Amino acid sequence: MNIVYDKGARVRAMFARIVPHYDLMNRLMSCGLDRGWRELAVRLCEPKGKVVLDIATGTGDIAIELVRQGARRAVGLDYCAPMLEAAARKSAPRGPGVQLVAGDALALPFGNESFDRVINGFLLRNVTDLPGAFREMARVLKPGGLLVCLEITHPPSLLFRALFKLYFFGVVPRLGTMVSGDSAAYSYLPRSLVHFPEAPHLAQLMRQAGFVKVGYRYLSLGTMAIHVGVKGSQR
């Protein structure tokens, strides 16, 4: 079996297993801060009146927030069917503003320049080809469109990095096991950060994919980062 395919299949199966406890674990792991991170990421996306793609929508929190902040239409894409089913239940009260689509971040099922904005939350550590994912995001964005990425990162402070490692590798797997009964899923979560690029390197990957005016800001003592870039007019 192809190694890349195997990782994708395993990650998809893992997310399918944890759907019933996904939102609760997000609240517990972040001490309730994850809602604020998502709201800020959406605000930086400037969605009012725009058509926005939310890649790896999960249970739909960002897509719903996009509509709440005025997006004309939010398309939530995920490759895990049980996640999309949960997102459909959660977003139903929002009416037709949220559209849910099954698809892969490395082969987005949309034409070139289909969206005014692209956003993702906690996607990037799970893709098998980061440069390819950024190229796909650039492809479906209109020139001048914004890309916003919210992701766990490596704290720049060595002290906070050490403390975060203790929490992320020690507490989170135990908490996940207690709440969900799935030790493998919440052991994968910290492991997914081990080889993930630091924030400056991630910004460089965005530039290489054709984004300009790339910047990032750290949140929560440097444990989270929001990267923002603009699709250049020349590709």
PLY file of the C-alpha trace (Angstrom):
ply
format ascii 1.0
element vertex 235
property float x
property float y
property float z
element edge 234
property int vertex1
property int vertex2
end_header
0.00 0.00 0.00
1.23 3.50 -0.84
2.54 5.24 2.30
0.86 8.57 1.46
-2.46 6.88 0.84
-2.09 4.86 4.03
-1.60 8.00 6.14
-4.58 9.70 4.52
-6.79 6.68 5.07
-5.69 6.30 8.69
-6.25 9.98 9.48
-9.69 9.89 7.86
-10.66 6.82 9.89
-9.32 8.42 13.07
-11.42 11.57 12.61
-14.47 9.44 11.85
-14.03 7.66 15.19
-13.77 10.81 17.31
-16.73 12.74 15.85
-18.98 12.18 18.92
-16.39 13.76 21.24
-14.69 16.14 18.79
-16.24 19.43 19.92
-15.99 18.59 23.62
-12.32 17.65 23.29
-11.57 20.87 21.42
-13.07 22.85 24.31
-11.24 20.83 26.97
-7.82 20.78 25.28
-7.89 24.53 24.63
-9.55 25.47 27.95
-12.33 26.98 25.83
-10.00 29.22 23.83
-10.56 27.51 20.48
-13.78 29.41 19.82
-11.95 32.71 20.11
-9.16 31.48 17.81
-11.70 30.56 15.15
-13.60 33.84 15.50
-10.37 35.80 15.07
-9.30 33.74 12.05
-12.67 34.40 10.41
-12.45 38.10 11.21
-9.01 38.27 9.56
-10.57 36.53 6.55
-12.85 39.56 6.02
-15.77 37.39 4.85
-18.54 39.98 4.60
-20.28 39.66 1.25
-17.76 37.07 0.03
-17.89 33.46 -1.13
-15.54 31.56 1.18
-14.14 28.03 1.16
-13.48 26.43 4.57
-11.19 23.45 4.03
-11.32 20.66 6.62
-14.49 22.14 8.07
-14.88 19.29 10.60
-18.12 19.83 12.51
-18.60 23.17 10.79
-17.59 25.75 13.41
-15.63 27.98 11.02
-18.21 27.72 8.22
-20.96 28.73 10.63
-18.85 31.61 11.95
-18.23 32.79 8.39
-21.97 33.15 7.85
-22.38 34.83 11.23
-19.77 37.38 10.20
-21.53 38.13 6.94
-20.20 35.76 4.27
-22.51 35.59 1.28
-21.87 31.85 1.09
-19.61 29.50 3.05
-18.58 26.20 1.50
-17.36 23.72 4.10
-15.24 20.91 2.66
-14.08 17.78 4.46
-12.93 14.32 3.43
-14.51 12.61 6.45
-18.20 11.81 5.91
-19.15 11.54 9.62
-17.66 15.01 10.21
-19.79 16.41 7.39
-22.88 14.75 8.85
-22.18 16.44 12.20
-21.58 19.76 10.42
-24.90 19.39 8.58
-26.79 18.95 11.84
-25.04 21.90 13.44
-25.35 24.27 10.48
-28.98 23.46 9.58
-30.39 26.37 11.66
-28.24 28.75 9.58
-30.25 27.95 6.48
-28.72 27.81 2.99
-25.72 30.03 3.84
-23.53 26.98 4.57
-22.93 24.44 1.82
-21.13 21.20 2.69
-19.01 19.29 0.19
-16.96 16.08 0.37
-13.46 16.48 -0.99
-9.71 16.32 -0.49
-7.52 19.37 0.24
-4.97 18.06 -2.28
-7.50 17.82 -5.11
-10.17 20.43 -4.45
-13.32 19.73 -6.48
-13.68 23.32 -7.70
-12.66 25.29 -10.76
-9.87 27.83 -10.88
-10.56 31.17 -9.15
-13.86 30.01 -7.63
-13.58 31.73 -4.23
-12.99 35.20 -2.80
-11.50 33.75 0.36
-10.07 30.42 1.58
-9.71 29.54 5.25
-8.73 26.45 7.18
-8.43 25.52 10.83
-6.21 22.67 12.03
-5.83 21.23 8.54
-2.19 21.69 7.69
-0.61 19.15 10.06
-2.77 16.44 8.51
-2.00 16.86 4.81
0.62 14.67 3.18
1.87 17.39 0.82
1.93 20.92 2.27
3.27 22.67 -0.85
0.65 20.85 -2.92
-2.11 21.91 -0.52
-1.03 25.56 -0.75
-0.94 25.34 -4.55
-4.50 24.00 -4.56
-5.66 26.81 -2.26
-4.03 29.35 -4.59
-5.63 27.71 -7.62
-9.19 28.07 -6.35
-8.68 31.62 -5.04
-9.37 34.67 -7.17
-6.40 37.02 -7.67
-6.21 39.31 -4.66
-8.14 36.81 -2.55
-7.17 36.09 1.04
-5.94 32.83 2.53
-6.15 32.39 6.31
-4.71 29.36 8.12
-5.20 28.63 11.83
-2.90 25.94 13.19
-1.04 24.65 16.23
2.61 25.68 16.06
5.94 25.55 17.85
6.20 28.34 20.45
9.15 30.65 19.71
10.03 30.84 23.41
12.09 27.82 24.48
10.51 27.95 27.94
6.95 27.90 26.63
7.95 25.31 24.05
9.09 22.99 26.83
5.96 23.61 28.91
3.71 23.14 25.89
5.46 19.88 25.04
4.77 18.57 28.54
1.09 19.45 28.18
0.64 18.38 24.57
2.49 15.07 24.84
1.60 14.25 28.44
-1.82 15.63 29.34
-3.67 15.66 26.01
-3.36 11.92 25.22
-4.55 11.02 28.73
-7.44 13.47 28.55
-8.43 12.19 25.11
-8.37 8.61 26.31
-10.55 9.42 29.33
-13.13 11.40 27.33
-13.24 9.47 24.05
-11.71 6.11 24.91
-9.50 6.50 21.81
-5.87 6.66 22.92
-4.53 6.30 19.37
-6.32 9.41 18.10
-5.09 11.68 20.84
-1.58 10.27 20.70
-1.52 11.10 16.98
-2.40 14.73 17.70
0.90 15.69 19.40
2.92 13.49 17.03
1.50 15.45 14.09
3.37 18.52 15.31
6.82 16.91 15.57
7.83 17.40 11.92
5.45 20.29 11.19
7.23 23.45 9.96
7.72 26.35 12.33
5.75 29.51 11.59
8.44 31.32 9.52
8.99 28.23 7.34
5.25 27.83 6.83
5.08 31.45 5.69
7.83 30.72 3.17
5.88 27.74 1.79
2.93 30.07 1.23
5.12 32.52 -0.69
6.46 29.70 -2.85
2.87 28.77 -3.74
2.24 32.29 -5.08
0.99 34.17 -2.03
2.17 37.70 -1.29
1.86 39.97 1.74
2.29 36.84 3.85
2.31 37.33 7.59
1.47 35.49 10.78
0.65 36.17 14.39
1.10 33.96 17.42
-1.73 33.29 19.85
-1.85 31.78 23.34
1.82 32.12 24.28
2.92 31.04 20.82
1.17 27.67 20.81
-1.12 28.72 17.94
-0.53 30.79 14.84
-2.71 32.41 12.21
-1.05 32.79 8.80
-2.52 35.20 6.26
-1.58 35.66 2.61
-2.93 37.26 -0.55
-3.00 35.48 -3.88
-0.78 37.43 -6.25
-2.10 38.56 -9.61
0.72 36.76 -11.45
1.03 32.97 -11.16
0 1
1 2
2 3
3 4
4 5
5 6
6 7
7 8
8 9
9 10
10 11
11 12
12 13
13 14
14 15
15 16
16 17
17 18
18 19
19 20
20 21
21 22
22 23
23 24
24 25
25 26
26 27
27 28
28 29
29 30
30 31
31 32
32 33
33 34
34 35
35 36
36 37
37 38
38 39
39 40
40 41
41 42
42 43
43 44
44 45
45 46
46 47
47 48
48 49
49 50
50 51
51 52
52 53
53 54
54 55
55 56
56 57
57 58
58 59
59 60
60 61
61 62
62 63
63 64
64 65
65 66
66 67
67 68
68 69
69 70
70 71
71 72
72 73
73 74
74 75
75 76
76 77
77 78
78 79
79 80
80 81
81 82
82 83
83 84
84 85
85 86
86 87
87 88
88 89
89 90
90 91
91 92
92 93
93 94
94 95
95 96
96 97
97 98
98 99
99 100
100 101
101 102
102 103
103 104
104 105
105 106
106 107
107 108
108 109
109 110
110 111
111 112
112 113
113 114
114 115
115 116
116 117
117 118
118 119
119 120
120 121
121 122
122 123
123 124
124 125
125 126
126 127
127 128
128 129
129 130
130 131
131 132
132 133
133 134
134 135
135 136
136 137
137 138
138 139
139 140
140 141
141 142
142 143
143 144
144 145
145 146
146 147
147 148
148 149
149 150
150 151
151 152
152 153
153 154
154 155
155 156
156 157
157 158
158 159
159 160
160 161
161 162
162 163
163 164
164 165
165 166
166 167
167 168
168 169
169 170
170 171
171 172
172 173
173 174
174 175
175 176
176 177
177 178
178 179
179 180
180 181
181 182
182 183
183 184
184 185
185 186
186 187
187 188
188 189
189 190
190 191
191 192
192 193
193 194
194 195
195 196
196 197
197 198
198 199
199 200
200 201
201 202
202 203
203 204
204 205
205 206
206 207
207 208
208 209
209 210
210 211
211 212
212 213
213 214
214 215
215 216
216 217
217 218
218 219
219 220
220 221
221 222
222 223
223 224
224 225
225 226
226 227
227 228
228 229
229 230
230 231
231 232
232 233
233 234
